[in-house]
Amino acid sequence: MKKSFYLLLIFSLLIVAFSPAQTTVMDIDGNTYKTVIIGQQEWMAEELRTTKFTDGTPIQEYKYYDETIWENKEEYWNWVEESKITQQPHYRKDGQRYIYNERLKLSRQNLCPKGWRMPTKDDWNLLFENLGGSDIAGLSLRSNTAWPEGSNGTNESGFNATPLKIDGFSEYCPSPNVVWWATSGYHIVYLCSELGHFEEKLDIKRARISYGADGAMFDYACIRCIKD
């Protein structure tokens, strides 16, 4: 009986040791996010969706053309020009998630909750190392649902990377995909659908990080915050 008790205790401790620990954090808008500890790092387990910088300054929304708001496209483009929106940090809504432009990232203004920040390239690389290296980390980062057939992951990390359709990077990262900013230069991190150029198969186990071109207003990506 005592032996069975100790075996059960050891088994329970192993489950705790290898299960992603989750808490929550709140942003300036009052949105609450699940977080996950992976190795020595604590990450948000969801995409950031704030409309303000951490100091309360509003971030301008770059809206898609909507005929229910503007009478015609000329009126829409007049709004874009008059508001000088292409020269400012801004975000776009994609369903319940938000994608942010490069001007926002390059502004160096913090938009993560207090005590949190945007990750650097080194932060991302350490995350991959904690998950066995970039050649296999993608499988653990991906959610186990929502991706196209053959592209789902295991989500063993608890990171829960679910896909969007971020077209600005679709030339080399077919959508549905998910793309995140790193603060270092123009580095981006991405997980893609299964097919690549000319129907070439992509290895969904890989987590990729690359140096993208400066697109300023045209390139958008998600943001995952990391705890300081």
C-alpha positions in Angstrom: 0.0 0.0 0.0 2.8 2.4 1.0 4.7 1.5 -2.2 1.6 2.3 -4.3 1.3 5.7 -2.5 4.9 6.6 -3.3 4.6 5.6 -6.9 1.4 7.7 -7.2 3.2 10.7 -5.6 6.2 10.4 -8.0 3.9 10.1 -11.0 2.0 13.2 -9.8 5.2 15.2 -9.4 6.3 14.2 -12.9 3.0 15.4 -14.4 3.5 18.8 -12.6 7.1 19.1 -13.8 6.3 18.5 -17.4 3.0 20.3 -17.6 2.9 23.9 -18.9 2.2 26.2 -15.9 -0.3 28.9 -16.7 -1.3 32.2 -15.0 -2.7 35.4 -16.5 -1.7 39.0 -17.1 -3.8 42.1 -18.0 -3.0 44.8 -20.5 -3.8 48.6 -20.5 -7.1 47.9 -22.2 -8.2 45.4 -19.6 -7.7 42.4 -21.8 -6.6 39.3 -19.8 -4.1 36.8 -21.4 -3.1 33.3 -20.4 0.6 32.9 -19.9 2.9 29.9 -20.0 6.3 29.1 -18.5 8.7 27.4 -20.9 12.1 26.8 -19.5 13.2 30.0 -17.6 10.9 32.2 -19.8 7.3 33.3 -19.2 5.4 34.0 -22.4 1.9 35.1 -23.2 -0.1 32.1 -24.5 -2.2 34.4 -26.7 -1.6 37.2 -29.3 -1.5 40.8 -27.9 -4.7 42.7 -28.8 -4.2 46.1 -27.1 -5.2 49.4 -28.7 -3.0 51.5 -26.5 0.7 51.8 -25.6 1.5 50.9 -22.0 1.4 54.6 -21.0 -2.2 54.9 -22.2 -1.4 56.6 -25.6 -3.9 55.4 -28.2 -2.7 53.4 -31.2 -4.4 54.4 -34.4 -6.4 51.7 -36.2 -5.9 51.3 -39.9 -9.3 50.1 -41.1 -9.9 48.1 -44.3 -12.1 49.7 -46.9 -15.8 49.2 -45.8 -18.5 50.5 -48.1 -20.8 50.9 -45.0 -18.5 53.5 -43.6 -17.2 55.3 -46.8 -19.3 56.1 -49.8 -16.5 55.2 -52.2 -12.8 54.3 -52.2 -11.8 57.9 -53.0 -13.3 59.0 -49.7 -11.5 56.2 -48.0 -8.1 57.1 -49.4 -8.7 60.8 -48.6 -9.2 59.6 -44.9 -5.9 57.7 -45.1 -4.0 60.7 -46.5 -5.6 63.4 -44.3 -5.0 61.4 -41.1 -1.4 60.7 -42.2 -2.1 57.2 -41.0 0.6 55.6 -43.2 3.2 57.6 -41.3 2.2 56.4 -37.8 2.2 53.2 -35.7 -1.1 51.5 -36.2 -2.9 48.2 -35.9 -5.4 46.2 -37.9 -8.1 43.8 -36.6 -8.2 40.3 -37.9 -11.2 38.8 -36.3 -10.6 38.7 -32.6 -6.9 39.2 -33.1 -4.7 42.2 -33.9 -1.8 42.6 -36.2 0.7 45.5 -35.9 2.7 47.4 -38.5 6.5 47.8 -38.5 6.3 51.5 -37.6 4.8 50.5 -34.3 7.5 48.0 -33.7 10.3 50.4 -34.6 8.8 53.2 -32.5 10.4 51.5 -29.4 7.3 52.4 -27.4 6.2 49.6 -25.1 2.7 48.2 -25.7 3.0 45.0 -23.6 1.7 45.0 -20.0 3.9 46.5 -17.3 6.7 44.1 -16.5 6.5 42.6 -20.0 8.1 43.5 -23.3 8.3 42.5 -27.0 10.8 39.6 -27.4 14.1 39.9 -29.1 15.6 37.5 -31.6 17.6 36.0 -28.8 14.4 35.4 -26.7 12.9 33.5 -29.6 16.0 31.5 -30.2 16.1 30.5 -26.5 12.5 29.5 -26.7 13.3 27.2 -29.6 16.3 25.7 -27.7 14.0 25.0 -24.7 11.7 23.0 -27.1 14.5 20.9 -28.5 15.9 23.3 -31.2 14.4 25.2 -34.1 14.2 22.1 -36.3 11.5 20.6 -34.1 10.2 23.4 -31.9 7.4 24.3 -34.4 5.5 21.2 -33.7 5.3 21.9 -30.0 4.5 25.6 -30.6 1.5 24.9 -32.9 -2.0 24.4 -31.6 -3.4 20.9 -32.2 -6.5 22.3 -34.0 -7.3 25.1 -36.5 -4.4 24.5 -38.9 -5.0 22.9 -42.4 -5.0 19.2 -42.5 -1.4 17.9 -41.9 -0.2 21.2 -40.3 -1.5 20.9 -36.8 1.0 20.6 -34.0 1.0 19.0 -30.5 0.9 22.2 -28.4 2.9 20.4 -25.8 4.6 23.7 -24.9 1.2 25.4 -24.1 2.2 28.2 -26.5 -0.9 27.5 -28.6 0.1 29.2 -31.9 -3.0 29.3 -34.0 -3.1 30.5 -37.7 -4.2 33.7 -39.3 -4.0 34.8 -42.9 -1.2 37.3 -42.9 -0.7 38.0 -46.6 2.3 40.3 -46.4 4.6 37.3 -45.9 2.7 34.8 -48.0 5.4 34.6 -50.7 7.5 32.4 -48.6 5.1 31.6 -45.7 1.8 30.4 -47.2 -1.3 31.3 -45.2 -3.0 30.4 -43.1 0.1 31.2 -41.1 1.2 33.1 -38.0 3.9 35.7 -38.0 5.4 37.5 -35.0 7.7 40.5 -34.6 11.1 40.3 -32.9 12.5 43.7 -31.7 15.9 43.0 -33.3 16.0 44.9 -36.6 13.3 43.6 -39.0 13.4 40.0 -37.7 10.2 38.0 -37.9 9.3 34.6 -36.6 6.8 32.5 -38.5 5.0 29.2 -38.7 3.5 28.4 -42.1 1.0 26.0 -43.6 2.3 22.8 -45.1 2.8 24.0 -48.7 5.5 26.5 -49.8 6.7 27.7 -53.2 5.6 25.7 -56.2 3.8 23.2 -53.9 7.1 22.4 -52.1 6.5 20.7 -48.8 7.5 22.7 -45.7 8.6 21.0 -42.5 5.9 21.9 -40.0 8.2 20.9 -37.2 10.6 23.8 -37.9 10.3 27.3 -36.2 11.7 29.9 -38.6 13.2 33.2 -37.9 14.3 35.5 -40.7 15.3 39.0 -41.6 12.4 40.7 -43.5 12.4 43.8 -45.7 11.4 47.2 -44.2 7.7 47.5 -45.2 6.7 50.1 -42.6 2.9 50.5 -43.3 2.5 47.3 -45.4 3.9 44.5 -43.3 1.9 43.4 -40.3 2.6 40.7 -37.7 1.3 39.6 -34.4 3.0 40.3 -31.0 3.7 37.8 -28.2 5.0 39.5 -25.1 7.6 38.0 -22.8 8.0 38.7 -19.1 11.0 40.9 -18.1 
